[in-house]
Amino acid sequence: MPSDHIRTAFFISDGTAITAETLGHSLLTQFPDAKFRQIRIPFVDTLDKAIDCAQQIREAGLKDGARPIVFSTMVNQDTVAGLRRADALFIDLFEQFIGPLEVELDMRSNHAVGRFHGIAESSDYKARIEAINYAMAHDDGISSDGELADADVILVGVSRSGKTPTSLYLAMQFGVKAANYPLIPEDFERNKLPGEIHRYRRKLFGLTISPERLSQIRQERRANSRYAALDNCIYEIDAAQKLMRRENIPWLDSTTKSIEEIAATIMQAVRLNKPAY
């Protein structure tokens, strides 16, 4: 098949389909020369819905001229059978893992649908929501000294280096309370960290980025401004890195890193031992 041919990949589940999409996407990235149209279909929890999905899969195959690839995490065998009426490469992620686990644990799984339905009542879920609220309330330097004492980590870096999305990802995925502070020219002129965050140096983690990428991102926000000019980006990044080195703040270049990689590095660097949700 030509390398420029697009094939459809489906991520289907009786729940949110996030697991199917996450695992399926990880597998597809191992084939960088292939091109995929990716479709997530959650809450396929009845036979009728599964049959509708099968029709959608068939139509995608006819349009692409190639069998779609289906990643699924469905446990009800009736809906699985309905889905498999389509001609596709089916990768049943639960089937791959549940069987070996049943053998190893010497017990049958309950094959229950929607095991996450009660998660909103769990303490872990409530902690994650609290962390998300904290990240939003302490974004871009909006923090008082007393509130920073509650932070698990405080991200620093120049504007648009990835602090906000990383803070929210840490909160959503790990329940980590992350505040973030921008490093601005006034901080470089004073040659010191902003606000009172120097008191929480052990919680600090820095993000940096290449000047070219930073200029590109800032151009999208404020085109043709001094803020986005390449020479200004070079100055800010150089000054920020010097400040972080002097203050002995661990930092990471986010230019070529995914947000998952950035978050995992931060978790390890500041020794946050929290489970992913």
C-alpha positions as CSV (number, residue, x, y, z in Angstrom):
1,M,0.0,0.0,0.0
2,P,1.4,3.5,-0.8
3,S,2.9,5.4,2.1
4,D,0.5,8.3,1.4
5,H,-2.6,6.2,1.7
6,I,-4.8,6.9,4.7
7,R,-6.4,4.1,6.6
8,T,-9.0,4.5,9.3
9,A,-8.3,3.5,12.9
10,F,-11.2,3.1,15.3
11,F,-11.0,3.2,19.1
12,I,-14.2,1.7,20.5
13,S,-15.4,1.0,24.0
14,D,-18.4,0.5,26.2
15,G,-16.9,3.2,28.4
16,T,-15.1,6.4,27.5
17,A,-12.7,4.7,25.0
18,I,-9.8,6.6,26.5
19,T,-8.0,3.4,27.3
20,A,-8.5,2.0,23.8
21,E,-7.4,5.3,22.2
22,T,-4.3,5.6,24.5
23,L,-3.1,2.1,23.9
24,G,-4.0,2.0,20.2
25,H,-2.3,5.3,19.5
26,S,0.8,4.1,21.2
27,L,0.9,1.1,18.9
28,L,0.2,3.2,15.8
29,T,3.1,5.5,16.5
30,Q,5.4,2.6,15.9
31,F,4.6,3.0,12.2
32,P,5.6,6.6,11.5
33,D,5.3,6.2,7.7
34,A,1.7,5.1,7.9
35,K,-1.1,7.6,7.9
36,F,-4.3,7.1,9.9
37,R,-7.7,8.8,10.2
38,Q,-8.5,8.2,13.9
39,I,-12.1,7.9,15.2
40,R,-13.0,7.4,18.8
41,I,-16.5,5.9,19.6
42,P,-17.3,5.7,23.3
43,F,-20.3,4.1,25.1
44,V,-21.0,1.3,22.7
45,D,-22.9,-0.7,25.4
46,T,-25.8,-2.3,23.4
47,L,-26.0,-4.6,20.5
48,D,-27.7,-2.0,18.3
49,K,-24.9,0.5,18.9
50,A,-22.3,-2.2,18.0
51,I,-24.2,-3.0,14.8
52,D,-24.2,0.7,13.9
53,C,-20.5,0.9,14.6
54,A,-19.9,-2.1,12.3
55,Q,-21.7,-0.3,9.5
56,Q,-19.5,2.8,10.1
57,I,-16.4,0.5,9.9
58,R,-17.6,-1.0,6.7
59,E,-18.2,2.4,5.1
60,A,-14.7,3.6,6.2
61,G,-13.2,0.5,4.6
62,L,-15.0,1.1,1.3
63,K,-13.9,4.8,1.3
64,D,-10.2,4.0,2.1
65,G,-9.9,0.9,-0.1
66,A,-8.3,-0.9,2.9
67,R,-9.5,-2.7,6.0
68,P,-9.9,-0.4,9.0
69,I,-8.1,-1.2,12.2
70,V,-10.2,-1.4,15.3
71,F,-8.9,-1.2,18.8
72,S,-11.6,-2.1,21.3
73,T,-12.0,-2.5,25.1
74,M,-15.4,-4.0,25.2
75,V,-16.3,-6.8,27.6
76,N,-19.8,-7.8,26.6
77,Q,-19.5,-10.7,24.1
78,D,-22.8,-9.9,22.4
79,T,-21.7,-6.4,21.6
80,V,-18.2,-7.6,20.6
81,A,-19.9,-10.1,18.2
82,G,-22.0,-7.3,16.7
83,L,-19.0,-5.2,16.1
84,R,-17.1,-8.0,14.4
85,R,-19.7,-8.2,11.7
86,A,-17.5,-5.7,9.8
87,D,-14.4,-6.6,7.8
88,A,-11.6,-5.1,9.8
89,L,-8.4,-5.9,11.8
90,F,-9.8,-6.2,15.3
91,I,-7.4,-5.8,18.2
92,D,-9.3,-6.6,21.4
93,L,-7.2,-5.1,24.1
94,F,-9.1,-6.7,27.0
95,E,-9.0,-10.1,25.4
96,Q,-5.2,-9.8,25.1
97,F,-4.8,-9.1,28.8
98,I,-7.7,-10.6,30.7
99,G,-7.0,-14.2,29.6
100,P,-3.4,-14.3,30.9
101,L,-4.5,-12.6,34.1
102,E,-7.2,-15.2,34.7
103,V,-4.7,-17.9,34.3
104,E,-2.1,-16.3,36.6
105,L,-4.7,-15.3,39.3
106,D,-6.5,-18.6,38.9
107,M,-9.9,-16.9,38.8
108,R,-12.4,-15.6,36.3
109,S,-12.9,-11.9,35.7
110,N,-16.4,-10.6,36.2
111,H,-16.5,-9.1,32.7
112,A,-18.5,-6.2,34.1
113,V,-19.2,-3.3,31.8
114,G,-18.4,0.3,33.0
115,R,-16.3,-0.4,36.0
116,F,-15.5,3.4,36.2
117,H,-19.1,4.4,36.7
118,G,-18.6,4.7,40.5
119,I,-15.3,6.4,40.3
120,A,-16.8,9.9,41.0
121,E,-17.4,8.7,44.6
122,S,-13.8,7.6,45.2
123,S,-11.3,9.6,47.2
124,D,-8.8,9.4,44.3
125,Y,-11.2,11.0,41.9
126,K,-12.1,13.8,44.3
127,A,-8.3,14.5,44.9
128,R,-7.9,14.8,41.1
129,I,-10.7,17.3,40.8
130,E,-9.2,19.3,43.7
131,A,-5.8,19.2,41.9
132,I,-7.4,20.5,38.7
133,N,-9.1,23.3,40.5
134,Y,-5.8,24.2,42.2
135,A,-3.9,24.2,38.9
136,M,-6.5,26.6,37.4
137,A,-6.5,28.9,40.4
138,H,-2.7,29.1,40.5
139,D,-1.9,29.5,36.9
140,D,0.5,32.1,35.5
141,G,1.7,33.4,38.9
142,I,-1.7,33.8,40.5
143,S,-0.7,32.5,44.0
144,S,-0.2,33.9,47.4
145,D,2.6,32.7,49.6
146,G,0.4,30.6,51.9
147,E,-1.3,28.9,49.0
148,L,2.0,27.8,47.5
149,A,2.7,25.8,50.6
150,D,0.0,23.4,49.3
151,A,1.6,22.9,45.9
152,D,3.2,19.5,45.1
153,V,5.3,21.2,42.4
154,I,5.8,24.8,41.0
155,L,6.6,25.1,37.4
156,V,8.7,28.0,36.2
157,G,9.7,29.1,32.7
158,V,9.2,31.8,30.1
159,S,5.8,32.6,28.8
160,R,4.4,29.9,26.4
161,S,7.0,27.2,27.3
162,G,4.3,24.7,28.2
163,K,3.7,25.4,31.9
164,T,-0.1,25.6,31.9
165,P,-0.9,22.4,29.9
166,T,1.7,20.5,31.9
167,S,0.1,21.7,35.2
168,L,-3.3,20.6,34.0
169,Y,-2.1,17.2,32.8
170,L,-0.3,16.6,36.1
171,A,-3.6,17.4,37.9
172,M,-5.8,15.3,35.6
173,Q,-3.6,12.3,35.3
174,F,-1.9,12.1,38.7
175,G,-3.8,14.4,41.0
176,V,-0.8,16.6,41.5
177,K,-1.3,20.1,42.7
178,A,0.8,22.2,40.3
179,A,1.2,25.9,40.4
180,N,3.2,27.8,37.7
181,Y,5.0,31.0,37.4
182,P,6.2,32.8,34.3
183,L,9.7,34.2,34.2
184,I,9.5,37.6,32.6
185,P,12.1,40.3,31.7
186,E,11.6,42.1,35.0
187,D,12.8,38.9,36.8
188,F,15.9,38.8,34.7
189,E,16.6,42.5,35.4
190,R,16.2,41.9,39.1
191,N,18.2,38.7,38.7
192,K,15.9,36.8,41.1
193,L,12.9,34.5,41.1
194,P,9.5,36.1,41.0
195,G,7.3,36.5,44.1
196,E,8.0,34.3,47.1
197,I,8.7,31.1,45.2
198,H,12.4,31.2,46.3
199,R,11.1,29.9,49.6
200,Y,9.8,26.7,47.9
201,R,12.9,26.0,45.9
202,R,12.6,22.2,46.5
203,K,9.3,22.3,44.8
204,L,10.5,24.1,41.7
205,F,10.9,22.6,38.2
206,G,11.7,24.6,35.1
207,L,10.6,24.3,31.5
208,T,12.5,25.7,28.6
209,I,12.0,25.5,24.8
210,S,14.0,26.3,21.7
211,P,13.8,30.0,20.6
212,E,12.6,29.1,17.2
213,R,9.7,27.1,18.5
214,L,8.8,29.7,21.1
215,S,8.8,32.4,18.5
216,Q,6.5,30.3,16.3
217,I,4.1,29.8,19.2
218,R,4.1,33.4,20.2
219,Q,3.5,34.5,16.6
220,E,0.2,32.6,16.7
221,R,-0.7,34.6,19.8
222,R,0.7,38.1,19.0
223,A,1.9,38.2,15.4
224,N,4.7,40.6,14.5
225,S,5.1,41.7,18.1
226,R,8.3,42.3,20.1
227,Y,7.0,39.5,22.4
228,A,7.2,37.0,19.5
229,A,10.4,38.3,17.9
230,L,13.1,35.7,17.6
231,D,15.9,37.8,19.1
232,N,13.6,38.5,22.2
233,C,12.9,34.8,22.5
234,I,16.6,34.0,22.4
235,Y,17.2,36.6,25.1
236,E,14.4,35.4,27.4
237,I,15.3,31.7,27.1
238,D,19.0,32.3,27.7
239,A,18.3,34.5,30.7
240,A,15.8,32.0,32.1
241,Q,18.2,29.1,31.8
242,K,21.0,31.1,33.5
243,L,18.6,31.9,36.4
244,M,17.5,28.3,36.8
245,R,21.2,27.1,36.7
246,R,22.1,29.7,39.4
247,E,19.2,28.7,41.6
248,N,19.9,25.0,41.0
249,I,16.4,24.4,39.6
250,P,16.1,21.1,37.6
251,W,14.7,21.8,34.2
252,L,13.7,20.2,30.9
253,D,13.6,21.3,27.3
254,S,10.0,20.8,26.2
255,T,10.7,21.4,22.5
256,T,10.5,17.8,21.3
257,K,8.8,16.2,24.3
258,S,5.2,15.1,24.5
259,I,3.3,16.3,27.5
260,E,3.3,12.7,28.8
261,E,7.1,12.7,28.7
262,I,7.3,16.0,30.4
263,A,4.9,15.0,33.2
264,A,6.7,11.7,33.8
265,T,10.1,13.5,34.0
266,I,8.7,16.0,36.5
267,M,7.1,13.2,38.6
268,Q,10.5,11.5,38.8
269,A,12.6,14.6,39.4
270,V,10.5,15.9,42.3
271,R,9.9,12.4,43.6
272,L,6.1,12.6,43.4
273,N,4.9,9.0,44.0
274,K,1.3,9.2,42.8
275,P,-0.6,6.7,40.7
276,A,-1.9,7.5,37.3
277,Y,-5.7,7.4,37.0
